[in-house]
Amino acid sequence: DYQVALTMGNHPRVDLMVISPNGTKFAVDVKGLYKRNWWLITEKELLQNLFYILAFVPVNAPNQFFILKQEQVNEAIPQFVEQARQERLRRGRSVEKVELGRGLPWAFAERFTDWLILPK
């Protein structure tokens, strides 16, 4: 019973505008992968009621979806960037391009499978 409108790329920060069955308005940014990998996401200025749906759509297996609040994403990304920086330093590698890989690792995202996080 959710009402959903696609932004068709006309909104710079969200892919879906949604109204819940109880009338709560919220937005969704969808990120997709077809194989297990790093979810490329950059932090965004806080937007009230923004959620991320990370869609894993493999070729020969069932789809999976991971649902996170924007605050969870914005908080986690800098931590993983710093971990990547420290790991590269430990290995004696350059840290010049660490910032280019901002996002979330697969293992972090797969904990967030509860659709009930979305407004009712």
C-alpha positions in Angstrom: 0.0 0.0 0.0 3.0 2.3 -0.4 2.7 5.0 -3.1 6.0 5.3 -5.0 7.2 7.8 -7.7 10.4 7.3 -9.7 12.4 10.5 -9.9 13.8 9.4 -13.3 17.1 11.0 -12.5 15.5 14.4 -12.0 16.4 14.6 -8.4 20.1 14.8 -7.5 19.9 12.8 -4.3 17.1 10.3 -4.4 15.6 7.7 -6.8 12.2 7.2 -5.2 9.7 9.4 -3.5 7.4 7.4 -1.2 4.3 7.9 0.8 3.7 5.1 3.4 0.2 3.7 4.1 0.0 6.0 7.1 0.9 9.1 5.0 4.6 9.4 6.1 6.7 10.9 3.2 10.2 9.5 2.7 12.8 9.2 0.0 14.9 6.2 -1.2 18.3 6.1 -2.9 18.8 2.8 -4.6 22.2 1.3 -5.2 22.6 -2.0 -7.2 25.2 -4.7 -7.7 25.1 -7.9 -9.7 28.1 -9.5 -7.8 29.4 -9.2 -4.3 31.5 -6.1 -4.1 32.0 -2.8 -2.4 28.8 -0.6 -2.4 30.0 2.8 -3.8 28.2 5.4 -1.9 29.2 8.9 -0.8 27.9 10.7 2.3 25.2 13.2 1.6 23.9 16.2 3.5 21.3 14.8 5.9 17.8 14.7 4.3 14.9 14.0 6.5 13.6 10.5 6.1 16.1 9.3 3.5 16.7 5.6 3.3 19.0 3.5 1.2 18.0 0.2 -0.5 21.0 -1.7 -1.6 19.8 -4.2 -4.3 21.9 -7.3 -5.0 20.6 -8.7 -8.3 22.8 -11.7 -9.3 22.5 -13.5 -12.6 21.7 -17.0 -11.3 20.6 -16.5 -7.7 17.7 -14.8 -5.8 17.8 -11.1 -5.3 18.7 -9.6 -2.0 17.9 -6.2 -0.5 19.6 -4.3 2.3 17.8 -1.4 3.9 19.6 1.3 5.8 18.8 4.8 7.2 20.9 7.6 5.8 22.4 8.3 9.3 23.7 4.7 9.4 25.4 5.1 5.9 26.8 8.6 6.7 28.3 7.3 9.9 29.8 4.1 8.6 31.5 5.4 5.4 34.2 7.5 7.0 35.0 4.5 9.3 35.5 2.2 6.4 37.6 4.8 4.5 39.9 5.1 7.5 40.2 1.3 7.8 41.1 1.1 4.1 43.7 3.9 4.6 45.2 2.2 7.6 45.3 -1.2 5.8 47.1 0.4 2.8 49.6 2.1 5.1 50.2 -1.2 6.9 51.0 -2.8 3.5 53.2 0.0 2.5 50.9 1.1 -0.3 49.8 4.5 -1.5 46.8 6.1 0.2 46.3 8.7 -2.6 43.2 7.2 -4.0 41.5 5.8 -0.9 38.9 8.6 -1.0 37.8 7.5 -4.4 36.4 4.2 -3.0 34.0 5.7 -0.5 31.3 3.3 0.3 30.4 0.3 2.3 31.7 -3.3 2.3 29.4 -6.1 1.4 29.7 -7.7 4.9 28.5 -4.5 6.6 25.5 -4.1 4.4 24.3 -7.7 4.6 23.2 -7.2 8.2 20.4 -4.8 7.2 17.7 -7.0 5.8 14.7 -5.7 7.8 12.1 -3.9 5.7 10.4 -2.9 8.9 12.8 0.0 9.2 10.8 1.9 6.6 8.1 4.2 7.8 4.6 2.6 8.2 
